[in-house]
């Protein structure tokens, strides 16, 4: 590895770890200082968990024999001194393979039998069925053993044409894509549907996940791969071969599954094209200048055919780069182009992902700071009221003090009686929240019923495009209705909070509405991204009910995940909005108790007035320290080297009173 990629990934991992640690320190400080609210701690725990568990997925996509697996070996596994991922001549990646690391899980290769394709359950469901997978142990300290075990992903079965057709590897309508029939009448198909590799690798430990995909036919036959995994990848590396250029199948694979769609936005910058095998131009006859000129022409031609900037097409020799790494040959490594590819990959993958995480952290911390500042303001106002109240008792007789106690008790009684209004607010809020979630979740499968029915039929699917568009339109309409419901919740809480603030001097403020509409845009983006899979180019494949059924289930599962995420966002926002109500209720109740206790102490002994004033002054100093520490957290909560410049947020503070 060059330092550009590994160092950036290491820094990214260190930043995630230190930021998560800083957030944990902030949570502990809030609890210690008695400033924590349930919703506040929940938000901090959620963002901390996201930082700790965040994954960066890089998908390598190519037709067969483009050197994709060799490229993975050169970038990630050269330190083993040999190939780890199968990369011999011919077809080596027969099934999609994910390489990652989960701490606490055994190092192993898990293989899902190809026969599971006859089951209607999507791949996401099979992930939760460990008994369905074949597990083979891996020894990270034995490269030869790992390589031999990983060869299993290239295993094949010889089956009848009827069985191949049942598993969607044989099409009577598209015979040019069928496997070759042997003299015995049997054909070869992959033995495994999907492979999961868990190994302890320095980069995988930092959250990197590598997705190695098979060729066009295998990709198209597995909708879970295209609808879920490729769509979720943070970067896609599309590999071409310099000796073939952009072939018809290359172009088809790119256009159907990787090409940017209109309205993709930020999703357009995560695709890198690799022009591999440039060493075929190193013929020993052409000069360096001539070789560079030929390479530049191929880059420009490939970029034009794929519709990407020439700068996104990186010339590489994966085979020479692997050799250079193993032999520690710096000039050959530079000539192979690997350092440039890794620099582009690091910038496009690591830097952009950190920006996304940084924005999420800053948003969460901004809400925490805002809620904490309001709570501190309430405490300071109550403290100042107590100080004024006690100053008014200096030199007063017992009857005056008793009258003061009576007035506080009256205020307390009025406040307790008004709690019914808060309970009513809670009830209305809870009902509206359930209604908003129901708009997203209840009967969501029905949105895709007609699409599943049509795709599950044999023959040509007339009217498929309209049924497809209608299914996504219904899902988007759910989000729009939920967005309107959230607006009503916001208006209800705003009115209720204004009344509570006016009656009791609270400092309640409804947080901004969540951007529920963004989930409608995400559903629309999914619809655009996968529209080609129901287009004319896939008409013959979709005549097979099994292929159509898998696509429909994968699309429904993808949209369902978006709707569930939107529903969780509504729930999280509602909890965060109501948490300050309960917090300030507790503060006010506690304030009444403290005021009465102080008055009783003063009635018992004149010296108690001075003691209580001293206690209030100490509490005022504590509040000032808390406010100062909160401002420190506001300065740079997600610095490059960690969450805060303070080694411990509680270190500069006195203990909680």
Secondary structure, DSSP 8 states (H G I E B T S, - for coil): --HHHHHHHHHHHHHHHHHHHHHHHHHHHHHHTT---HHHHHHHHHHHHHHHH--EEEEEE--TTSSHHHHHIIIIIGGGTS--S---SS----SEEEEE--TTS-SEEEEEEGGGGGSSS-HHHHTT-GGGEEEEE--TT-HHHHHHHHGGGG-EEEE-HHHHHHTT---SS-GGGS----TTS-EEEESEEEEEEE---HHHHTTEEEEE---HHHHHT-HHIIIIIHHH-SEEEEEEETTTBS-HHHHHHHHHHTS--TT-GGGGGGEEEEEE-GGGG--SSS-HHHHHHHHHHHHHHHHHHHTS-GGGEEE--HHHHHHHHHHT-HHHHHHHTHHHHHHHHIIIIIIHHHHHHHHHHHHHHHHHHHHHHHHHHHHHHHHHHHHHHHHTTTT--HHHHHHHHHHHHHHHHHHHHTHHHHHHHHHHHHHHHHHHHHHHHTTGGGGGHHHHHHHTSSS--TTHHHHHHHHHHHHHHHHHHHHHHHHHHHHHHHHHHHHHHHHH-----------THHHHHHHHHHHHHTGGGGSGGGTTGGGSHHHHHHHHHHHHHHHHHHHHHHHHHHHHHHHHHHHHHHHHHHHHHHHHHHHHHHHHHHHH-THHHHHHHHHHHHHHHHHHHHHHHHHHHHH-TTBTTBS-SSS-TTTTS----
